Every structure is written in C-alpha cells, then in structure tokens.
C-alpha cells in the first residue's frame, strides 16, 4: 500500500514541507527562522532541533543542483517570454546582457531557498529518526 493513512500519498507531506521550505522555515516542523544570514543556515532548527546538514559533509550537493536548475529555468522562461513578447523587434544586445546579469543574480537570490527545498526533499527520502532529535532532550534535562 502506498501513501499515508489519509490517502494523500506523498503529495500532502511534500506540499507541506515545500511550503515551509519556500518560507525559509524548517521543513520538518515549520519552526524558524533557519537563516543566520542570506548565505548561512543555523546549525539546527530552533524549534525541533533538526540539524540542517543532517550529519554529512556533502549534504548540500542536492541544494546546489536545485539552485542551478531553478536559476537556469527562470532564465530560460524569462528569455523565451521576452522573445515572444517582442517578436520581431527583439533587442538582442539588451537580452544578451540582461541574461548574463540574471545568471549572476539568480543563484544568489535562490541560494537559501535551494537549501531549505533540498532539506524538504531529503526529509521525504530519509525521515527524521528519534536519534537526530535526541540531543535536545538531553540538553533540556541538564538545565
């Protein structure tokens, strides 16, 4: 049997986690904020304690892939839209330089989103284990 008890399958949890990720919140619990700065995530979620890198040094290779795909996709859509809208008098030189600027700025803009979106997909493939959140219970007991 596939899917969860409510019959939503994977789409319900995916939509919920992606919605949280797009708002730059923890895909696991919705807590946050996860950003220390535009280019740096907190080491753990402030609410549930989920590690943002989940213990692997190369965890965010998937985020790099998402960043590249989203940036290239946005560039392609914008360029095609401009060419269609302005045909036959397309300002090719302006389009060329605007495209170069977009390829520099888009990855910077999408950087934190790509990290949280990758976390959302990773949580679907590798659900959180009690051991990942265990540190929080022992830390609270020592106070």
C-alpha atoms as one frame of an Amber mdcrd trajectory, in Angstrom:
protein
   0.000   0.000   0.000   1.346   3.409  -0.910   0.519   6.650   0.777  -0.376
   7.707   4.261  -3.478   6.927   6.293  -5.454   9.874   4.890  -4.960   8.707
   1.306  -2.934  11.755   0.229   0.074   9.674  -0.744   3.322  11.551  -0.896
   1.749  14.788  -2.193   0.385  16.010   1.159   3.673  15.748   3.064   5.610
  17.044   0.048   3.371  20.107  -0.320   3.525  20.842   3.420   7.320  20.540
   3.543   7.849  22.539   0.356   5.563  25.289   1.659   7.633  25.510   4.825
  10.892  25.435   2.841   9.803  28.231   0.488   9.073  30.376   3.561  12.631
  29.556   4.761  11.274  27.634   7.757  12.210  24.169   8.982  10.659  21.636
   6.569  10.248  19.192   9.462   8.280  21.300  11.980   7.756  24.740  10.404
   9.876  26.396  13.089  12.409  29.008  12.382  13.841  31.197  11.235  16.513
  28.923   9.771  18.675  31.712   8.336  21.513  33.321  10.269  22.278  35.390
   7.172  21.378  35.116   3.488  24.296  32.728   2.918  24.267  30.805   6.200
  21.749  28.495   7.846  21.584  27.932  11.563  23.207  24.629  12.580  19.866
  23.372  13.973  16.198  24.274  13.832  15.366  26.434  16.881  12.093  24.537
  17.488  12.667  20.822  16.788  16.474  20.730  16.813  16.865  19.073  13.394
  20.401  19.500  12.096  20.328  21.494   8.893  23.192  19.479   7.399  21.939
  16.143   8.776  25.458  14.963   9.636  27.014  14.716   6.179  29.741  16.997
   4.854  28.346  16.849   1.301  24.677  17.111   2.264  24.018  20.261   0.247
  25.172  18.917  -3.137  21.467  18.381  -3.840  20.827  22.016  -2.932  23.428
  23.095  -5.471  21.592  21.058  -8.091  18.263  22.705  -7.165  19.876  26.151
  -7.289  21.310  25.534 -10.752  18.064  24.049 -12.129  15.865  26.824 -10.704
  18.213  29.593 -11.886  18.558  28.149 -15.394  14.806  27.529 -15.581  13.972
  31.099 -14.606  16.480  32.441 -17.134  15.057  30.266 -19.920  11.459  31.268
 -19.144  12.295  34.970 -18.981  14.282  34.881 -22.211  11.646  32.941 -24.145
   8.912  35.211 -22.758  10.775  38.353 -23.818  11.496  36.995 -27.303   7.832
  36.004 -27.811   6.525  39.303 -26.430   8.832  41.500 -28.528   8.978  39.481
 -31.756  10.068  40.504 -34.458  11.906  43.510 -32.941  13.823  41.719 -30.199
  16.624  43.811 -28.627  19.216  41.052 -28.827  22.091  43.004 -27.288  19.964
  44.022 -24.269  18.696  40.472 -23.954  22.269  39.168 -24.018  23.500  41.457
 -21.217  20.346  41.018 -19.155  20.757  37.257 -19.418  24.328  37.477 -18.151
  23.231  39.608 -15.200  20.405  37.188 -14.396  22.828  34.255 -14.399  24.892
  36.011 -11.751  21.997  37.286  -9.620  19.545  34.364  -9.792  21.753  31.809
  -7.979  22.452  34.372  -5.246  18.725  35.063  -4.849  17.722  31.376  -4.830
  20.612  30.223  -2.589  18.792  29.897   0.779  15.622  28.602  -0.889  17.557
  25.829  -2.609  18.969  24.677   0.735  15.605  24.507   2.504  13.907  22.910
  -0.526  16.635  20.266  -0.605  16.062  19.633   3.114  12.343  19.093   2.369
  13.094  16.505  -0.321  15.700  14.827   1.866  13.180  14.500   4.703  10.850
  12.653   2.348  13.612  10.260   1.287  15.152   9.896   4.768  12.617  10.643
   7.509  13.873  12.064  10.798  14.939   9.423  13.316  14.473   9.860  17.068
  18.264   9.852  17.425  18.555  13.005  15.322  16.398  14.920  17.799  17.651
  13.127  20.919  20.314  15.742  21.704  17.587  18.279  22.517  16.055  16.123
  25.277  19.396  15.559  26.994  20.288  19.246  26.640  16.969  20.314  28.236
  17.455  17.837  31.128  20.803  19.405  32.052  19.277  22.884  32.606
